[in-house]
Amino acid sequence: MLFDNLTPFETISEADLQRRIATPSRIKKQISQPRSAMMLNPLKLNHLNRIDDLEADIVVINLEDGVAPQMKRHALLLSAVFISHLKESRSRIVVRVNPLNEGGADEIRMLNRVRPDAIRVAKIRTPEEVQKALDLLDDSIDLHLSIETAEALDNLTRLNVDRRVTCASLGIMDMLNDLRLPHALLQQDNPTIHYLLSRFLIESRIARIYPIGFTWQMYEDLESFRRWCLFEKRLGYTAKSCLGPKQVEIANEIFSLTPHALERAEYIKKRFEAMAAKNITGFMDARYGFIDEPIYKDALLTLEKFSVK
């Protein structure tokens, strides 16, 4: 916990919140391939106070959905205070701001002061908007994108305009709204949903942006959430947006490497490199069959996923 007593924050003024913003001193967490991104409402003080001890690989402090317009400034200041007092955390800290022309630009300017790991911009649509967000951001802060419209999906392969654009999250409910399709389509056997999930995944990968699966709103229906995680893993996803620690636990379990996968990757890497030293880059192996450079590269990807700094 960041603060032992939250009572002062229940009635605190915006001026006092401003005065409580500290100079950030946190060592940022580096996670090469996150498995879970947990959404958190900054107006829920008990939740905000635990951002130093959550199991999610990414914690997304959400200033957009779920925060009423009259409370957005207060939520922003609370977020800035708590982030600024964070000394260490297990998670990468991301703040989801509102669309740039709906307060998001001013939110970014404020958040530069407290140095979150990344800013996630809602309703981003074009490379020009991405560049505008980057121009506002401090150079030490990454940019994450919320892909929530048909225009954003159509532009996805062109949105990686800078190395700081590192992650994209699929807002599937907003996407269906924008496409004028009913939410009732959100079923694992629906080909339209297969297409949307597959297109978002592949085009994110083409752009070298790390894709995060959509948020399953029925947060108490953990069995359905587990089925979605398993389904998306089969599609090729390696991370999912989460609502609450119980979903995080499931996502972390499903998207973690199994001991067998890790052992296999380590074995193939060692075996290939030993044979390559003899100028042999394609050979039969008694344990895993034919091994060549594509198999070796797949093992390296597996080991990269395991790497957490």
Buried (B, 14 or more C-beta within 10 A) or exposed (E): EBBEEEEEBEEBEEEEBEEBBBEBEBEBBEBEBBBBBBBBBBBEBEBBBBBBEBBBBBBBBBBBBBBEEEBBBBBBBBBBBBBBBBEEBBBBBBBBBBBBEBBBBBBBEBBBBBBBBBBBBBBBBBBEBBBBBBEBBBEEBBBBBBBBBEBBBEBBBEBBBBEBBBBBBBBBBBBBBBBEBEEEBBEEEEEEBBEBBEBBBBBBEEBEBBBBBBBBEEBEEBEEBBEBBEBBBEEEBBBBBBBBBEBBBBBBEBBBBEEEBBEBBBBBBEBBEEBBEEEEEEEEBEEEEEBEEEBBEEBEEBBEBBEEE
